[in-house]
Amino acid sequence: MTDKNIIKQLVDEWLVGKDYFLVDIEVSTDNRIVVEIDHADGVWIEDCVDLSRYIEDHLDRDKEDFELEVGSAGLGQPFKVPQQYVNFIGKEVEVLDADGKKTKGILKAVEGNEFVVTTKVKVTPEGKKRPVLTDVDKTFGMDKVKYTKYVISFK
């Protein structure tokens, strides 16, 4: 089985000077290597091909056979690294917290390991009978949620 650290080192070398960032690397027991990269403006297939060739050129198939797949982190898939949160500031996201409660709103800010989502909540103002939709900020810890993902909208 190919060492995941070697793959990470190769990807890190390829990333130097590029605006891409590493999302995930998986190496299965049958030596299937899956590398996910991302970019603020999306991932180009040509760059996936380039990274794939770079990895293949630096691994020895005579020593160990492998299957290699290089792609982008899919839209609508849970975020895996902090940079994905940063890239989606201002966009609608869905958060599933540790208690199993879903929250949808606009990703407002990211600082360190925390992020803020602005949601619409019905609040009854003092002296009024009817509730009004009000923006409320909720802060979450990246490591304290089950997932956060971009909400794909076709509006």
N, C-alpha and C positions, 0 to 999 in steps of 0.2 A: 504494500500500500504506500502511495506517495505521501511524503511528509507535508502536512498542511502548512508548516512554517516555511518550507522551501517555496511553496506556491505563493504565500503571502509576501515573501521577500521579492520574488519575481514581479508580482503585481505592483508592489511599492516602487520598485525600480522603474517600471513602465510609467507609473503615475507622475514621476518627477517632471515638473514643468507643465503639467496638464491640469485643467480645472476639474477633472474627474475625481471621484473618491470611491474607495472600496466600501461596499455594503456588506458582503458576506462571501465566505469561502466554505464549501462543503466538500469533503473527500469521503466517499462511501467505502465500505469494506471490499467492494468489487472494483475499486480504483476508478470510480466515476468522479471526476472533478468538476464542480460547478462554481463559477466565479460570477458574482454580481457586482456591477459597478453602476454609478449614477453620476449625473451632472445636472446643474441647475436648469439648463435649457433642454434637457433630454439627452438620450444616448444615441449616437449614430452607429449604424451597423458596421460601417467601415472601421470605426475605432474598436468595436468588439472583435472584428476579424484581425486587426493589428495586434491587439492584446493576446488573442488566441495564438497567433503565430509566434509572438515573442515568448510566450510560455513554452510552446512546443519546441522552439529552437533551443531552449535552455534545459530541456528534460531529455533523458536518454531512453527511447523506446526499446532499445535492445536490453537495457537493464530491467525495465519494468513497463509493461503495457498499461495504457490508461485511455479513458474516454474523457474528452475535455469539452465543456460547454461554457461559453462566455456570453453573458447577456446583461440586460439592465434589470434593475429592481422594478418589478411590475407595478403599474399604477393600480391603486386599489388594494395593494398588498400592505400588510403592517410595516411600519417603519422599524428599521433595525439599528440605525446609527443616528446620533444627534444631528449630523449635517442634513439628513432628510427633513427633520423638523424645521430647520432654518430655511430650507428651500421652499417650504410650503406656508411660510408666514403670509397671512392675508388670504389664505384659501380655507375652504370648508373642510373640516376633519371630523372623524368619529372616534371617540375614545371609549374604550371599555375598561372601567376601573376595576380594582381588585375585588370589589364587592359584586361585580357583575352588572353594574349600572352603566348604560350607554349615555353618552353626552355628545350632541352634535353642535358645532359652532365654528366660528372663525378662529383660526390659530393666530393669536395676537402677538405673542412674544416668546422667545426662548432665551433662557439664561442658565448656563451651567447644565445641570441635570433636570431643571424644571421648565415647564412650558405653561402658557396661559391661553385658555380658550374662552372667547366671548360667546355667551349663549343668550338666547331670548327666553325670559321667564315672565310669567304673568304675576304682577305685583299690584295689590290694591293700595293706591295712594291714600294717605290719611285724609279723612273727610269725604272720600269718594265711595260710591257703591260698586262700580265696575272696575275689574282689574285692567291694567294696561301692560302691554308687552314692554319689558325693560331689558337693556343690556346688562348682563352680570358676568363678571370675570371669574373663572374658576382656574385655580392653579393645580397642576398635577406634577408628580415626579415621574420621569421616564421609566425608572426602574420599579415604580409602584403601580403601573397600569398593565393590564393584560395585553392591550394593543392600542395603537393609534394608527389611523390610516386616512388617506385622502379620500374625500367623497367625490366620486365622478358624477358630474352633472351634465345633462344634455339640453339644458335650457337655452 
